[in-house]
Amino acid sequence: KHSEEFLLTSVQSGGPPPPNTFHSNIWQQLHPLQTPEWALFFFYSSYFSFRCVLTPTLSVSQVSGFFKGMSFPLASITVYNSVVFGFFSNTQRLISKYRYGDGRHPCGLLDLTVASMLTGLVSVGLGAPVDLVKIRLQMQTQTVLAGKTVSMRLYRGPIHCISSILQTEGLQGLYRGAGAMILRDVPGYVLYFIPYTIFCNLLKPDATSSPHPCSIWLAGGLAGSISWVTATPADVVKSRMQADAQLQRKYGGILHCIIHSYKTEGAQVSRRHTT
């Protein structure tokens, strides 16, 4: 019961932030903001502010440019949320049954930490290909906006993008940047669920009552802010590696991407799209 209630309140509060990145659980609301966000930290030599992205995007692609690469995440987000939150709830139940002999026993902070870390690993297995396709499709628009010459569109849509990646890079190509995504999602889920639980407990009128819906929203927003700010550096690395196509490979790995980004942009690279 405790696991089910925690799962329900987690969904009501908006859930852990995405990758997607860790990403958002409501793609149709946040996706328009992810296109300029992605351009800010990838085409750093062309864009210097949020406004610098908005103007050319509207002039070249109009409003539809902000929804580039949206169909695949939109179609898969229901499955993603069902699997991730279901896994988290069932993991809590198994831990409680193993440690306390009762699957309905409330989980402690250590139990939540283990369940959150395992959930983060599962989320990478599902979310990495979705993020990769989304970013590759967004990259086609932003490459033109950044003043770079493109002789032809590489991908006609999400299905064609997946098949092209499988043909040129193999199955491992769909999981490019997965290592950085693990560095983002595993601690990110921990830093969401634990603050969320603490805030919900602090905002309850008493220990026996359930938190008010407004308290749930507030707890989810505060926990999401904490989680996303700490996950931003890994998200920058993850997104740059996923946008790094095989024919124009720029980064040799996670460490090379971190060193190259730091040398070219300085310490502020990890804060490029925090706002």
C-alpha positions as CSV (number, residue, x, y, z in Angstrom):
1,K,0.0,0.0,0.0
2,H,2.8,2.4,0.9
3,S,4.5,1.7,-2.4
4,E,1.3,2.2,-4.4
5,E,0.6,5.5,-2.5
6,F,4.1,6.7,-3.2
7,L,3.8,5.8,-6.8
8,L,0.5,7.6,-7.1
9,T,1.8,10.8,-5.4
10,S,4.9,10.7,-7.5
11,V,2.9,10.6,-10.7
12,Q,0.6,13.4,-9.4
13,S,3.6,15.6,-8.7
14,G,5.0,15.3,-12.2
15,G,7.5,12.5,-11.6
16,P,11.2,12.6,-11.8
17,P,12.7,15.1,-14.3
18,P,13.8,13.6,-18.0
19,P,16.3,12.8,-19.6
20,N,15.1,13.4,-21.4
21,T,16.3,13.8,-19.5
22,F,15.8,12.8,-17.6
23,H,14.1,14.4,-19.3
24,S,10.2,15.6,-18.6
25,N,7.3,13.3,-18.2
26,I,5.0,15.6,-20.2
27,W,6.7,15.8,-23.6
28,Q,4.0,17.8,-25.2
29,Q,4.4,20.6,-22.7
30,L,8.2,20.7,-22.3
31,H,9.4,19.7,-25.8
32,P,9.1,23.2,-27.3
33,L,11.5,24.4,-24.6
34,Q,14.0,21.5,-25.2
35,T,14.8,22.5,-28.8
36,P,16.3,26.0,-27.8
37,E,17.7,24.4,-24.7
38,W,19.6,21.8,-26.8
39,A,20.8,24.4,-29.2
40,L,22.3,26.6,-26.4
41,F,24.7,23.9,-25.1
42,F,25.5,22.3,-28.4
43,F,25.9,25.2,-30.9
44,Y,27.6,27.3,-28.3
45,S,29.6,29.3,-30.9
46,S,26.4,30.4,-32.6
47,Y,23.9,31.0,-29.8
48,F,24.6,33.1,-26.7
49,S,21.2,33.4,-25.1
50,F,17.7,31.9,-25.2
51,R,16.5,34.8,-27.3
52,C,19.2,34.1,-29.9
53,V,17.6,30.7,-30.5
54,L,14.0,31.8,-30.5
55,T,14.3,34.4,-33.3
56,P,16.0,32.2,-36.0
57,T,13.9,29.2,-35.1
58,L,10.7,31.2,-35.6
59,S,11.9,32.8,-38.8
60,V,13.2,29.5,-40.5
61,S,10.9,26.8,-39.1
62,Q,8.1,28.9,-37.5
63,V,6.3,27.4,-34.5
64,S,6.7,23.8,-35.8
65,G,10.5,24.1,-35.4
66,F,10.1,23.9,-31.6
67,F,8.3,20.5,-31.9
68,K,11.0,18.9,-34.0
69,G,11.5,15.2,-33.1
70,M,8.5,15.1,-30.8
71,S,6.5,12.2,-32.3
72,F,8.7,9.4,-31.1
73,P,9.0,10.6,-27.5
74,L,5.3,11.3,-27.4
75,A,4.5,7.8,-28.7
76,S,6.8,6.1,-26.2
77,I,6.4,8.2,-23.0
78,T,3.4,6.2,-21.8
79,V,5.3,2.9,-21.9
80,Y,8.4,4.6,-20.4
81,N,6.5,6.0,-17.4
82,S,4.6,2.8,-16.9
83,V,7.8,0.7,-16.8
84,V,9.9,3.2,-14.8
85,F,7.3,4.0,-12.1
86,G,6.1,0.4,-12.0
87,F,9.7,-0.8,-11.5
88,F,10.3,1.7,-8.7
89,S,7.1,0.7,-6.9
90,N,7.8,-3.1,-7.2
91,T,11.4,-2.6,-6.1
92,Q,10.3,-0.8,-3.0
93,R,7.9,-3.7,-2.3
94,L,10.6,-6.3,-2.8
95,I,13.0,-4.5,-0.6
96,S,10.4,-4.1,2.2
97,K,9.5,-7.7,2.0
98,Y,13.1,-8.8,2.1
99,R,14.2,-6.5,4.9
100,Y,11.1,-6.3,7.1
101,G,9.1,-9.4,6.1
102,D,6.2,-7.2,4.8
103,G,6.0,-5.7,1.4
104,R,3.7,-2.9,2.7
105,H,6.3,-1.7,5.3
106,P,7.3,1.9,4.7
107,C,10.7,2.2,3.1
108,G,13.6,4.0,4.8
109,L,16.0,6.4,3.1
110,L,18.5,3.6,2.3
111,D,15.7,1.6,0.8
112,L,14.6,4.6,-1.3
113,T,18.2,5.1,-2.4
114,V,18.6,1.6,-3.7
115,A,15.2,1.6,-5.4
116,S,16.0,4.9,-7.1
117,M,19.4,3.9,-8.3
118,L,18.0,0.7,-9.9
119,T,15.2,2.7,-11.4
120,G,17.7,5.0,-13.0
121,L,19.5,2.1,-14.6
122,V,16.2,0.8,-16.1
123,S,15.3,4.3,-17.3
124,V,18.5,4.4,-19.3
125,G,17.7,1.2,-21.1
126,L,14.4,2.6,-22.2
127,G,15.2,6.3,-22.5
128,A,18.5,6.3,-24.3
129,P,17.2,5.4,-27.8
130,V,14.3,7.8,-27.4
131,D,16.6,10.7,-26.4
132,L,19.0,9.8,-29.3
133,V,16.3,9.9,-31.9
134,K,14.9,13.1,-30.6
135,I,18.2,14.9,-30.5
136,R,19.2,13.7,-34.0
137,L,16.0,15.0,-35.5
138,Q,16.3,18.3,-33.6
139,M,19.9,18.6,-34.9
140,Q,18.7,18.8,-38.5
141,T,16.9,22.0,-37.8
142,Q,19.4,23.5,-35.5
143,T,22.3,22.8,-37.9
144,V,20.6,25.0,-40.5
145,L,19.9,27.7,-38.0
146,A,23.5,27.7,-36.9
147,G,24.6,28.7,-40.4
148,K,26.1,25.3,-41.3
149,T,25.6,23.8,-44.8
150,V,23.5,20.7,-45.1
151,S,23.3,19.1,-48.5
152,M,20.3,16.9,-47.6
153,R,18.1,15.9,-44.7
154,L,19.6,12.8,-43.1
155,Y,16.4,11.5,-41.5
156,R,12.8,11.6,-42.8
157,G,11.3,10.7,-39.5
158,P,11.9,8.7,-36.3
159,I,11.6,5.3,-37.9
160,H,14.0,6.2,-40.7
161,C,16.3,7.7,-38.1
162,I,16.4,4.4,-36.1
163,S,17.0,2.3,-39.2
164,S,19.7,4.6,-40.4
165,I,21.5,4.5,-37.0
166,L,21.2,0.7,-36.9
167,Q,22.7,0.4,-40.4
168,T,25.6,2.8,-39.9
169,E,26.4,2.3,-36.2
170,G,24.8,-0.9,-35.2
171,L,22.7,-1.6,-32.1
172,Q,25.3,0.1,-29.9
173,G,24.7,3.3,-31.9
174,L,21.2,3.6,-30.3
175,Y,22.8,3.7,-26.9
176,R,25.5,6.3,-27.7
177,G,25.8,8.5,-24.7
178,A,24.2,5.9,-22.4
179,G,27.2,6.1,-20.0
180,A,26.7,9.8,-19.5
181,M,23.0,9.1,-19.2
182,I,23.7,6.7,-16.3
183,L,25.7,9.4,-14.6
184,R,22.7,11.7,-15.0
185,D,19.8,9.4,-14.2
186,V,21.1,7.2,-11.4
187,P,22.0,10.1,-9.0
188,G,19.2,12.2,-10.5
189,Y,16.4,9.8,-9.5
190,V,18.0,9.5,-6.0
191,L,18.0,13.3,-5.7
192,Y,14.4,13.4,-6.8
193,F,12.7,10.7,-4.8
194,I,14.5,11.3,-1.4
195,P,13.9,15.1,-1.3
196,Y,10.3,14.5,-2.6
197,T,9.7,12.1,0.3
198,I,11.2,14.5,2.8
199,F,9.2,17.5,1.6
200,C,6.0,15.5,1.5
201,N,6.5,14.4,5.1
202,L,7.3,17.9,6.2
203,L,4.3,19.4,4.5
204,K,1.8,16.8,6.0
205,P,-0.5,18.1,8.8
206,D,0.4,15.1,10.9
207,A,2.2,11.7,10.6
208,T,-1.0,9.7,9.9
209,S,-2.6,11.9,7.3
210,S,-2.0,12.0,3.5
211,P,-0.3,15.1,2.0
212,H,-2.6,17.7,0.4
213,P,-2.5,17.9,-3.4
214,C,-0.9,21.3,-3.2
215,S,1.7,20.0,-0.9
216,I,2.4,17.2,-3.4
217,W,2.8,19.6,-6.3
218,L,5.1,21.8,-4.2
219,A,7.2,18.8,-3.1
220,G,7.5,17.6,-6.6
221,G,8.5,21.0,-7.9
222,L,11.2,21.5,-5.3
223,A,12.5,18.0,-5.6
224,G,12.6,18.3,-9.4
225,S,14.5,21.6,-9.2
226,I,17.1,20.0,-6.9
227,S,17.4,16.9,-9.2
228,W,17.6,18.8,-12.5
229,V,20.2,21.3,-11.4
230,T,22.5,18.6,-10.2
231,A,21.9,16.5,-13.3
232,T,22.6,19.3,-15.8
233,P,26.4,18.7,-16.2
234,A,25.9,15.1,-17.1
235,D,23.0,16.0,-19.4
236,V,25.2,18.3,-21.4
237,V,27.7,15.6,-22.0
238,K,25.0,13.0,-22.8
239,S,23.3,15.3,-25.3
240,R,26.5,16.3,-27.1
241,M,27.6,12.7,-27.4
242,Q,24.2,11.7,-28.8
243,A,24.2,14.5,-31.3
244,D,27.7,13.4,-32.4
245,A,27.1,11.5,-35.7
246,Q,29.3,8.7,-36.8
247,L,30.4,10.5,-40.0
248,Q,31.5,13.6,-38.1
249,R,32.5,12.0,-34.8
250,K,33.9,14.7,-32.5
251,Y,34.1,13.0,-29.1
252,G,35.9,9.8,-28.4
253,G,34.1,9.2,-25.1
254,I,32.7,10.7,-22.0
255,L,36.0,11.9,-20.6
256,H,37.0,13.4,-24.0
257,C,33.7,15.2,-24.2
258,I,34.1,16.6,-20.7
259,I,37.7,17.8,-21.3
260,H,37.0,19.2,-24.8
261,S,33.9,21.1,-23.5
262,Y,35.7,22.5,-20.5
263,K,38.7,23.7,-22.6
264,T,36.5,25.4,-25.2
265,E,33.8,26.9,-23.0
266,G,35.2,26.9,-19.5
267,A,33.4,26.0,-16.2
268,Q,30.1,27.7,-17.3
269,V,29.5,24.9,-19.9
270,S,27.7,22.9,-17.2
271,R,25.3,25.8,-16.6
272,R,24.5,26.6,-20.2
273,H,20.8,25.4,-20.1
274,T,20.0,25.4,-16.4
275,T,17.4,28.1,-16.8
